[in-house]
Structure formats: structure tokens, C-alpha cells
Amino acid sequence: MGTDKRSKRGGTSGLDRRDFLKTGALGLAAGAATGCAGTVEVGAFRPPIPGRDTPDIGPNALANAAAVPSGLGAPPAQPFAAPPIDQVRIAYVGVGGMGTAHVRNLVRINGCVITAVCDIREAHAERAADLIEEAGHPRPALYTNGETDYERLCAEEDLDLVYNATPWRWHVPICVAAMENGKHAATEVPAAYTLEGCWELVETAERTNRHCAMMENVNYGRAELLCLNLVRQGLLGEILHAECGYLHDLRGIKFADDGEGLWRRDHSWTRNGNLYPTHGLGPVANCMDINRGDRFASLVSMSSPSRGLQEYAVANYPEGHAKRAETFALGDVNGSLIQTAMGKTIYVAHDTNLPRPYDRINKVQGTRGIFQGYPDRVYIEGRSRGHRWDEAEAYYEEFEHPLWTALREASIGAGHGGMDFMEDYRLIKCLREGLPLDMNVYDAAALSAVCELSEISVANGSAPVEFPDFTRGKWREWGAWPIVGA
């Protein structure tokens, strides 16, 4: 994005980005209250999700998506590294299913201790405290006084890191509260689902000199790290194209009366785009050196009609049930095409409302070869037999990523085949040794920005929309993520 566009935006609106977006939020809330939801039946529609700061996805959003807020400081000359911490003191916020899995990992990692736990359900907090105590650590302080008790925790506790696995709308507020109170922050994915939230994380991290990490576990998958090692060894040549996604039948989870069913389906009521891009996009972005030699530049997105959730409700709930009256904006399949500043291309899919086996695609294509997931296979010119795939398994002996070589045994039993343990291990190692994080706040913002950018593109007839440059040009100077070890 050129400087002229930023100055034009500021000169015409008279508002900074936050004021502009807040004005848009008021407009949508008023529209929803007066029945602008179209065919939604009376009594079925509920207000926009609390905490969604930027519901304006019309032409103004299309024109201003890449705008950089005024008043930001300069990004660091090199990826940020904080002073080393000998013993990382952690507070964990949100200890349902995923949060509890992280607690189980962290109590097994040397050099860290969970000293506080926050959850709106006291039983969940007590369960996590029991796990921590059973691992030989002191019982943590518990914060269970409602949805915003994390604010008291961040202000009162003597901590190094606040880590959260809460519903999406809390990711930005919790991370900001942590950094404002002098703590590093880590969050489950996506880090934010609005551009405003992405910029708030970047601005706060820069101003407070604190880390803000998005914990993308798939970056540490065995196949994904094998692919990255093949890329780094040059076996695939110059990487030109990738395909990825999150293709997962979530109908049962979205309609459940507990866990993610309490909040995840809500996003489908009013949003239409790629709501969950980071699992597929994280690993291929690393292979393509995003924010480290290249960056996401523009996006085009389109969605299919919405059928899957409505049909599931009809098939599984009796006549007159409230869930049968719900309607959904989210298209069943969303496809987004990203072009990078260097002209490379990435296809990103979102498909969670239809019957299907799980898939993340995980294709990385270069001038000398290709890696393709589901099933994992490789073709390398001059090494593979003509026009035939090699099973990826044949490459592990020679090209296994050193992180998996070192931690495979330690990760047995951890979530998602061990990748969850590895991401937690690397976070603690980087904090203890004063290293830059594997995924920093700029990576968190760039990957999470796909959420709103895809919504904007869909809402405007699949028009191209520009990405903000969260690094403000530093992507040209920062080095690629190296092949890290344990």
C-alpha cells in the first residue's frame, strides 16, 4: 500500500482507524435491531457477537482495509526478543478442553510454573489446579469471578506470561490486558478476527515491549515440519504456490450444548468468510517466508450458499425447537486466494458445515518438486520416479525435522499427535533463552487478518482487498524462520 492512500484516507474521514471502525459498529448494531437481517425469523436472530469491533464490511471497509493507524511507533529492526527468564511464571485463562490440554503440557516442561488459573467455571479452574498440584507444583491462585476476572489477575499477579484458550472474542482483550500490565501474552487461534483487533495487538506489543504469540499448533506437525525442512534444504526449489485450509465437519460441535457449542455457532449467524484460516495457513506461510522476505499483499474470497447448518438442525431437532429457527450467513465452503508481494499464490479453504473427512490440504509447490498432504506424499524431480508420488514416510529418515527427532518421545500422549506439546515447549524455551518467538505478533496479525479480509471481499462481490502491512516494510529485512531444535 502506498503512502498516498494512507494520507487520502486520513484527509477525507477526519477520523483515526479506531474512531472509523467504532462508527461502523454502531451502524450495524442499529441495523440489526431494526430487522436488517433479511430473512431471519423473529425471535431467531440474536444481536451481533459482543466484542466484534468492526462489523462494517461494505465499500468503505474495502477501500480502507490496508490503512495503517496513525501514531504507531516503528517496528523493531529485528524480530523482538525479550530478556531471558529463568523460571517462567504463567497464568492460564480458560481451562476448558484446549486450555486443560495446554496445562497438562506445561506442567511437564522444565523452567515454567502455572501460578494462577482463571475460568468462569470454578469447577474447570479447580480441575486445572488439581493437575498442577499433582505435578508437584504449588496450588495456583484461582480467579473465577465472571468473564472479566482476567483483568484483576493481570493487574494483581506477579507473572511473566498470560496464556489463554478462551472463546475468540476474548483473545484480544486478554492479550492486551496482559501486555498493559507488563506480562507477555499467548493465545489460541485466531489471535483476532477483526483488523482492528490485529492492529491493537501489534500496537500494544510494540508500545509495551512484550511478546504476543499466537499458538498455532499445526506449525509443529510432523508432516508440516518435514515439508519445511525439505523447503529449507532446497529440494522443492523456489516455492511459488501453496494450498491449505481447514476442512472439518463441525456440525455436531457447533450445535452442542457445552464446550465450543456455547459460542462457536454464534459466529455463523452474521459472518460470511473464512472464520478459521490459521491451521492451514500457518505452515505454508512459514514455507513461503511470510513476514520474512515476503508478505501477504491481496486477497480475493468467495463463499458457497449456506445449507449445512440449517439442514443439520432440521435433521436433529424436533419441530418447534429454537435451533431449527436459526439462520446463518456463513457459506458452507469459502475459498480465498492470496497473492504475496513477490507474486506467489496461496489458496485457503474453510469448510466446516458439510459432511466430510478431516483435511488441511497442505500443498507446497516449487520449481523442483511438491509436497502434498492427506495423504502425505512428495514428488521431487530427479529423485522421484517419473510422474509418481513418493510416500512422505520414505523421507523421514533423512529429512526428519530436528525438533521431532529430539521431542518425539517426550510428546507422546500430548494433543494432536504431539504438536501441542512442541508448540508449548518452544514457547517456554524462547522465553527462557531470550530468543525471538517462532510466531510473533506480526505473524499473528497477518494470519488472523484473513478472517475479516475474506468477509470484506465476499460482501463486495469477491472484490480484491489489500492486506495491511503490519510490519511496515520490515518484512524485507527480517530473516526466515530457521530450522530450530530442542
C-alpha positions as CSV (number, residue, x, y, z in Angstrom):
1,M,0.0,0.0,0.0
2,G,1.4,3.4,-0.9
3,T,1.7,6.4,1.3
4,D,-0.7,8.4,-0.8
5,K,-3.6,6.0,0.1
6,R,-3.0,6.4,3.8
7,S,-3.0,10.2,3.6
8,K,-6.0,10.2,1.4
9,R,-7.9,8.1,4.0
10,G,-7.0,10.4,6.9
11,G,-7.7,13.5,5.0
12,T,-11.2,12.5,3.9
13,S,-12.5,11.0,7.0
14,G,-11.1,13.2,9.8
15,L,-11.1,10.1,12.0
16,D,-8.4,7.7,13.0
17,R,-8.9,4.0,12.3
18,R,-10.4,3.2,15.7
19,D,-13.0,6.0,15.5
20,F,-13.9,5.0,12.0
21,L,-14.5,1.4,13.0
22,K,-16.4,2.2,16.1
23,T,-18.8,4.3,14.0
24,G,-19.3,1.3,11.7
25,A,-20.0,-0.9,14.7
26,L,-22.8,1.4,15.9
27,G,-24.3,1.4,12.4
28,L,-24.6,-2.4,12.2
29,A,-26.0,-2.8,15.7
30,A,-28.7,-0.3,14.8
31,G,-29.4,-2.1,11.5
32,A,-29.7,-5.5,13.3
33,A,-32.1,-4.1,15.9
34,T,-34.4,-2.8,13.2
35,G,-34.7,-6.0,11.3
36,C,-32.0,-5.5,8.6
37,A,-31.1,-9.2,8.9
38,G,-33.2,-10.0,5.9
39,T,-34.9,-13.4,6.1
40,V,-34.1,-14.1,9.7
41,E,-37.3,-15.1,11.6
42,V,-38.5,-13.0,14.5
43,G,-37.1,-14.5,17.7
44,A,-34.3,-16.4,15.9
45,F,-31.9,-13.5,15.3
46,R,-29.7,-12.5,18.2
47,P,-27.6,-9.4,18.3
48,P,-24.0,-9.3,16.8
49,I,-21.5,-11.1,18.9
50,P,-20.3,-8.9,21.8
51,G,-16.8,-7.7,21.2
52,R,-16.9,-7.7,17.5
53,D,-15.5,-4.3,16.9
54,T,-15.7,-4.0,13.1
55,P,-18.9,-5.2,11.6
56,D,-18.7,-2.7,8.7
57,I,-17.7,-4.9,5.7
58,G,-19.1,-2.6,3.0
59,P,-17.4,-0.5,0.4
60,N,-15.7,1.8,3.0
61,A,-14.1,-1.3,4.6
62,L,-12.9,-2.5,1.1
63,A,-11.2,0.9,0.5
64,N,-9.7,1.2,3.9
65,A,-8.7,-2.3,4.8
66,A,-5.0,-1.7,4.2
67,A,-4.9,1.6,6.1
68,V,-2.2,1.8,8.8
69,P,-3.3,3.5,12.0
70,S,-1.7,6.8,12.8
71,G,0.6,7.2,15.8
72,L,2.3,3.9,15.7
73,G,5.9,3.6,16.7
74,A,8.5,1.8,14.5
75,P,8.7,-1.9,14.4
76,P,11.9,-3.4,15.8
77,A,14.9,-3.6,13.5
78,Q,15.0,-7.4,14.2
79,P,12.2,-9.7,15.4
80,F,11.7,-8.8,19.1
81,A,13.5,-10.8,21.8
82,A,12.9,-10.1,25.5
83,P,15.4,-10.6,28.3
84,P,15.7,-14.3,29.3
85,I,13.5,-15.6,32.1
86,D,14.9,-18.4,34.2
87,Q,11.6,-19.6,35.6
88,V,8.5,-18.6,33.5
89,R,5.6,-17.8,35.8
90,I,2.3,-18.4,33.9
91,A,-1.3,-17.6,34.4
92,Y,-3.7,-19.7,32.3
93,V,-7.1,-18.2,31.3
94,G,-9.8,-20.5,30.0
95,V,-9.2,-24.1,31.1
96,G,-11.9,-26.0,29.2
97,G,-10.8,-28.7,26.7
98,M,-7.9,-27.0,24.9
99,G,-6.8,-25.0,27.9
100,T,-6.6,-28.1,30.1
101,A,-4.5,-29.8,27.3
102,H,-2.0,-27.0,27.5
103,V,-1.9,-27.1,31.3
104,R,-1.1,-30.8,31.0
105,N,1.8,-30.0,28.7
106,L,3.2,-27.0,30.7
107,V,3.4,-29.0,33.9
108,R,5.8,-31.4,32.1
109,I,8.1,-28.7,30.7
110,N,11.1,-27.7,32.8
111,G,11.5,-24.0,33.6
112,C,7.9,-22.9,34.0
113,V,5.2,-23.0,36.6
114,I,1.5,-22.1,36.4
115,T,0.9,-19.8,39.4
116,A,-2.7,-18.6,38.6
117,V,-5.7,-20.0,36.7
118,C,-8.8,-18.1,35.5
119,D,-12.1,-19.5,34.3
120,I,-15.7,-18.6,34.5
121,R,-16.5,-22.1,35.7
122,E,-15.0,-22.7,39.1
123,A,-15.0,-26.5,38.5
124,H,-12.8,-26.1,35.5
125,A,-10.3,-23.9,37.5
126,E,-10.3,-26.4,40.3
127,R,-9.6,-29.2,37.9
128,A,-6.6,-27.4,36.4
129,A,-5.4,-26.5,39.9
130,D,-5.5,-30.2,40.8
131,L,-3.4,-31.1,37.7
132,I,-0.8,-28.5,38.6
133,E,-0.6,-29.7,42.2
134,E,-0.4,-33.3,41.2
135,A,2.6,-32.5,39.1
136,G,4.4,-31.2,42.2
137,H,3.8,-27.5,41.8
138,P,2.2,-25.2,44.4
139,R,-1.5,-24.9,44.0
140,P,-2.2,-21.8,41.8
141,A,-4.4,-18.8,42.7
142,L,-7.8,-19.1,41.2
143,Y,-9.8,-16.3,39.5
144,T,-13.4,-17.3,38.9
145,N,-15.4,-14.1,39.4
146,G,-17.0,-13.7,36.0
147,E,-16.0,-13.1,32.4
148,T,-13.6,-10.2,33.1
149,D,-11.8,-11.5,36.2
150,Y,-8.7,-11.9,33.9
151,E,-8.3,-8.1,34.3
152,R,-7.9,-8.5,38.1
153,L,-5.5,-11.4,37.5
154,C,-3.3,-9.4,35.1
155,A,-3.2,-6.4,37.5
156,E,-2.5,-8.3,40.7
157,E,-0.4,-11.4,39.9
158,D,3.4,-11.3,39.6
159,L,3.7,-13.1,36.3
160,D,5.8,-13.4,33.1
161,L,3.2,-14.8,30.8
162,V,-0.6,-14.8,30.4
163,Y,-1.8,-17.7,28.1
164,N,-5.4,-18.1,27.1
165,A,-7.6,-20.6,25.4
166,T,-10.9,-18.8,25.6
167,P,-13.7,-18.1,23.0
168,W,-12.5,-16.0,20.2
169,R,-14.0,-12.7,21.3
170,W,-11.8,-12.7,24.4
171,H,-8.4,-13.3,22.7
172,V,-7.6,-9.6,22.1
173,P,-8.9,-8.2,25.4
174,I,-7.0,-10.8,27.4
175,C,-3.7,-10.3,25.5
176,V,-4.0,-6.5,25.7
177,A,-4.7,-6.7,29.5
178,A,-1.6,-8.9,29.9
179,M,0.7,-6.7,28.0
180,E,-0.6,-3.5,29.5
181,N,0.3,-5.0,32.9
182,G,3.8,-5.9,31.9
183,K,3.3,-9.6,31.0
184,H,3.9,-11.4,27.8
185,A,0.8,-12.8,26.1
186,A,0.0,-16.0,24.2
187,T,-3.3,-17.0,22.8
188,E,-5.1,-19.8,20.9
189,V,-6.1,-19.2,17.3
190,P,-7.1,-17.0,15.7
191,A,-5.4,-14.2,17.7
192,A,-8.1,-11.8,16.4
193,Y,-10.9,-11.9,13.9
194,T,-11.1,-8.2,13.1
195,L,-8.5,-5.9,11.6
196,E,-8.9,-3.5,14.5
197,G,-8.1,-6.4,16.9
198,C,-5.0,-7.2,14.8
199,W,-3.7,-3.7,15.0
200,E,-4.5,-3.4,18.7
201,L,-2.3,-6.4,19.4
202,V,0.6,-5.0,17.2
203,E,0.3,-1.6,18.7
204,T,0.2,-2.8,22.3
205,A,3.1,-5.3,21.8
206,E,5.3,-2.6,20.3
207,R,4.4,0.0,22.9
208,T,4.9,-2.3,25.9
209,N,7.9,-4.3,24.5
210,R,6.1,-7.5,25.3
211,H,5.6,-10.7,23.2
212,C,2.2,-11.5,21.8
213,A,2.3,-15.0,20.4
214,M,-0.4,-16.9,18.5
215,M,-0.1,-20.6,19.4
216,E,-0.6,-22.2,16.0
217,N,0.0,-25.9,16.8
218,V,-0.1,-27.1,13.2
219,N,3.2,-25.3,12.6
220,Y,4.7,-28.1,14.7
221,G,3.0,-31.0,12.9
222,R,5.4,-33.8,11.9
223,A,4.5,-33.7,8.2
224,E,4.4,-29.9,8.2
225,L,7.9,-29.7,9.7
226,L,9.2,-32.3,7.3
227,C,7.9,-30.2,4.4
228,L,9.6,-27.1,5.9
229,N,12.9,-29.0,6.2
230,L,12.6,-30.1,2.5
231,V,12.0,-26.4,1.6
232,R,15.0,-25.2,3.6
233,Q,17.2,-27.9,2.1
234,G,16.2,-26.7,-1.4
235,L,14.7,-29.9,-2.5
236,L,11.5,-28.3,-3.8
237,G,13.3,-25.4,-5.5
238,E,11.8,-21.9,-5.4
239,I,8.4,-22.1,-3.7
240,L,5.7,-20.5,-6.0
241,H,2.3,-21.8,-4.8
242,A,0.6,-23.3,-1.8
243,E,-2.9,-24.7,-1.0
244,C,-4.2,-25.2,2.5
245,G,-7.3,-25.0,4.6
246,Y,-9.5,-26.1,7.5
247,L,-11.9,-28.7,6.2
248,H,-13.6,-30.3,9.3
249,D,-17.2,-31.3,9.8
250,L,-18.0,-29.3,12.9
251,R,-21.8,-29.5,12.8
252,G,-22.0,-31.6,15.9
253,I,-19.6,-29.4,17.8
254,K,-21.4,-26.2,16.7
255,F,-24.8,-27.4,17.9
256,A,-23.5,-29.0,21.1
257,D,-24.9,-27.6,24.4
258,D,-21.5,-27.5,26.0
259,G,-17.9,-26.7,25.1
260,E,-17.5,-24.8,21.8
261,G,-21.2,-25.2,21.1
262,L,-21.8,-22.5,23.6
263,W,-20.2,-19.9,21.4
264,R,-18.7,-21.1,18.1
265,R,-22.0,-21.5,16.2
266,D,-22.8,-17.9,17.0
267,H,-20.2,-16.6,14.5
268,S,-22.0,-18.3,11.7
269,W,-25.2,-16.2,12.3
270,T,-23.8,-12.9,10.9
271,R,-20.3,-13.6,9.4
272,N,-19.5,-15.0,5.9
273,G,-15.9,-15.7,5.0
274,N,-13.0,-17.7,6.2
275,L,-13.6,-17.8,10.0
276,Y,-10.6,-20.1,10.9
277,P,-7.7,-19.7,8.5
278,T,-4.6,-20.2,10.6
279,H,-4.3,-24.0,10.9
280,G,-3.8,-24.5,7.2
281,L,-2.1,-21.1,6.5
282,G,0.5,-21.1,9.3
283,P,2.7,-23.9,8.0
284,V,2.6,-22.9,4.3
285,A,3.3,-19.2,5.3
286,N,6.5,-20.4,7.0
287,C,7.5,-22.3,3.9
288,M,6.9,-19.1,1.9
289,D,8.8,-16.8,4.3
290,I,5.8,-14.6,5.0
291,N,6.9,-11.5,7.0
292,R,10.5,-12.7,6.4
293,G,11.2,-11.9,2.8
294,D,7.6,-11.8,1.5
295,R,4.2,-10.8,2.8
296,F,0.5,-11.3,2.1
297,A,-0.4,-8.5,-0.3
298,S,-4.0,-9.0,-1.5
299,L,-6.9,-11.4,-1.2
300,V,-10.0,-12.5,-3.2
301,S,-12.7,-14.6,-1.5
302,M,-16.0,-16.2,-2.3
303,S,-18.4,-18.4,-0.4
304,S,-20.9,-21.0,-1.5
305,P,-24.6,-20.8,-0.3
306,S,-25.4,-21.7,3.3
307,R,-27.2,-25.0,3.7
308,G,-25.3,-27.4,6.0
309,L,-26.2,-26.0,9.4
310,Q,-29.8,-25.5,8.6
311,E,-30.2,-29.0,7.3
312,Y,-28.4,-30.4,10.3
313,A,-30.8,-28.6,12.7
314,V,-33.8,-29.9,10.8
315,A,-32.5,-33.5,10.9
316,N,-31.5,-33.5,14.5
317,Y,-34.1,-31.3,16.4
318,P,-37.8,-31.7,16.6
319,E,-40.4,-29.3,15.1
320,G,-40.6,-26.1,17.1
321,H,-37.1,-26.4,18.6
322,A,-35.3,-23.0,18.7
323,K,-32.3,-24.3,16.9
324,R,-34.4,-25.1,13.9
325,A,-35.4,-21.4,13.6
326,E,-31.8,-20.1,13.4
327,T,-30.5,-18.9,10.0
328,F,-26.9,-18.5,9.0
329,A,-24.9,-16.1,6.9
330,L,-21.8,-18.3,6.7
331,G,-21.4,-20.0,3.4
332,D,-20.7,-23.7,3.7
333,V,-17.5,-23.6,1.7
334,N,-15.3,-20.5,1.5
335,G,-12.3,-20.2,-0.9
336,S,-9.8,-17.4,-0.7
337,L,-6.9,-16.7,-3.0
338,I,-4.0,-14.7,-1.6
339,Q,-1.2,-13.1,-3.7
340,T,2.0,-12.2,-2.0
341,A,4.1,-9.1,-2.5
342,M,6.6,-11.3,-4.5
343,G,3.7,-12.6,-6.8
344,K,3.3,-16.0,-5.2
345,T,-0.1,-17.5,-4.7
346,I,-1.9,-19.3,-1.8
347,Y,-5.3,-20.9,-1.8
348,V,-7.0,-21.1,1.6
349,A,-10.3,-23.1,2.1
350,H,-12.8,-23.1,5.0
351,D,-15.3,-25.9,5.1
352,T,-16.9,-26.8,8.4
353,N,-20.7,-27.2,7.8
354,L,-20.9,-30.2,5.5
355,P,-20.2,-33.9,5.9
356,R,-16.6,-34.7,5.0
357,P,-13.4,-36.3,6.4
358,Y,-10.9,-34.0,8.0
359,D,-8.3,-32.3,5.7
360,R,-5.9,-29.4,5.7
361,I,-4.7,-29.9,2.1
362,N,-1.1,-28.8,3.0
363,K,0.3,-28.5,-0.6
364,V,3.6,-26.6,-1.1
365,Q,4.7,-26.4,-4.8
366,G,8.1,-25.3,-6.0
367,T,10.2,-25.3,-9.2
368,R,11.7,-28.6,-8.4
369,G,9.0,-30.5,-6.6
370,I,5.9,-30.6,-4.5
371,F,4.7,-31.7,-1.1
372,Q,1.0,-32.7,-0.8
373,G,-0.9,-33.7,2.4
374,Y,-3.8,-36.0,3.0
375,P,-2.2,-38.4,2.4
376,D,1.3,-37.1,2.9
377,R,3.4,-37.5,-0.3
378,V,6.3,-36.0,-2.1
379,Y,7.5,-35.6,-5.7
380,I,11.0,-34.3,-6.4
381,E,12.3,-34.0,-9.9
382,G,15.3,-36.2,-10.4
383,R,14.7,-38.1,-7.2
384,S,11.1,-39.5,-7.5
385,R,10.1,-41.9,-10.3
386,G,8.6,-40.2,-13.3
387,H,5.1,-38.8,-12.6
388,R,4.7,-40.9,-9.4
389,W,4.4,-39.8,-5.8
390,D,6.7,-41.0,-3.1
391,E,5.2,-41.7,0.3
392,A,6.4,-39.0,2.7
393,E,7.3,-41.7,5.2
394,A,10.3,-42.5,3.0
395,Y,11.7,-39.1,3.6
396,Y,11.6,-39.1,7.4
397,E,14.9,-41.0,8.0
398,E,16.9,-38.4,6.0
399,F,14.9,-35.2,6.5
400,E,13.0,-35.5,9.8
401,H,12.9,-32.1,11.4
402,P,15.3,-31.9,14.4
403,L,12.5,-30.8,16.7
404,W,10.7,-34.0,16.1
405,T,13.9,-36.0,16.3
406,A,14.5,-34.5,19.8
407,L,11.0,-34.3,21.2
408,R,9.0,-37.2,19.7
409,E,9.3,-39.4,22.8
410,A,8.5,-36.5,25.2
411,S,5.4,-35.5,23.2
412,I,3.8,-38.9,23.2
413,G,0.3,-38.6,24.6
414,A,0.0,-34.9,24.0
415,G,-2.8,-33.4,22.0
416,H,-3.0,-33.5,18.2
417,G,-0.3,-36.2,17.8
418,G,2.3,-34.3,19.9
419,M,2.3,-31.0,18.1
420,D,0.6,-29.2,21.0
421,F,3.5,-30.2,23.3
422,M,6.1,-29.0,20.9
423,E,4.5,-25.6,20.5
424,D,4.3,-25.2,24.3
425,Y,7.9,-26.4,24.6
426,R,9.2,-23.9,22.1
427,L,7.3,-21.0,23.7
428,I,8.9,-21.7,27.1
429,K,12.4,-22.3,25.5
430,C,12.3,-19.0,23.7
431,L,11.2,-17.1,26.8
432,R,13.8,-18.8,29.0
433,E,16.7,-18.2,26.5
434,G,15.7,-14.7,25.4
435,L,15.1,-15.8,21.8
436,P,12.6,-14.3,19.2
437,L,9.4,-16.4,19.2
438,D,8.7,-18.8,16.4
439,M,5.5,-16.9,15.7
440,N,5.5,-13.2,16.7
441,V,2.7,-10.6,16.9
442,Y,3.2,-9.7,13.2
443,D,2.6,-13.3,12.1
444,A,-0.4,-13.5,14.4
445,A,-1.9,-10.4,12.9
446,A,-1.2,-11.3,9.2
447,L,-2.7,-14.8,9.5
448,S,-5.7,-13.6,11.6
449,A,-6.4,-10.7,9.2
450,V,-7.7,-13.3,6.7
451,C,-10.9,-13.5,8.8
452,E,-12.1,-10.0,8.2
453,L,-10.5,-9.5,4.8
454,S,-12.3,-12.6,3.5
455,E,-15.6,-11.2,4.9
456,I,-15.0,-7.9,3.2
457,S,-14.2,-9.5,-0.2
458,V,-17.3,-11.8,-0.1
459,A,-19.5,-8.9,0.9
460,N,-18.3,-6.8,-2.0
461,G,-18.8,-9.4,-4.8
462,S,-15.4,-11.1,-4.3
463,A,-13.6,-7.9,-5.0
464,P,-9.8,-7.9,-4.3
465,V,-8.9,-6.4,-0.9
466,E,-5.4,-5.3,0.2
467,F,-3.7,-6.7,3.3
468,P,-2.3,-4.2,5.8
469,D,1.4,-4.4,6.1
470,F,1.6,-5.0,9.9
471,T,5.5,-4.9,9.7
472,R,5.5,-1.6,7.8
473,G,8.2,-2.8,5.5
474,K,10.3,-4.8,7.9
475,W,9.4,-8.0,6.1
476,R,12.1,-7.1,3.6
477,E,14.8,-7.2,6.3
478,W,13.8,-9.9,8.8
479,G,15.3,-13.3,8.2
480,A,13.4,-16.6,7.5
481,W,12.4,-18.8,10.4
482,P,15.3,-21.2,10.8
483,I,15.2,-24.9,11.3
484,V,15.0,-24.9,15.1
485,G,15.8,-27.7,17.5
486,A,15.1,-28.6,21.1
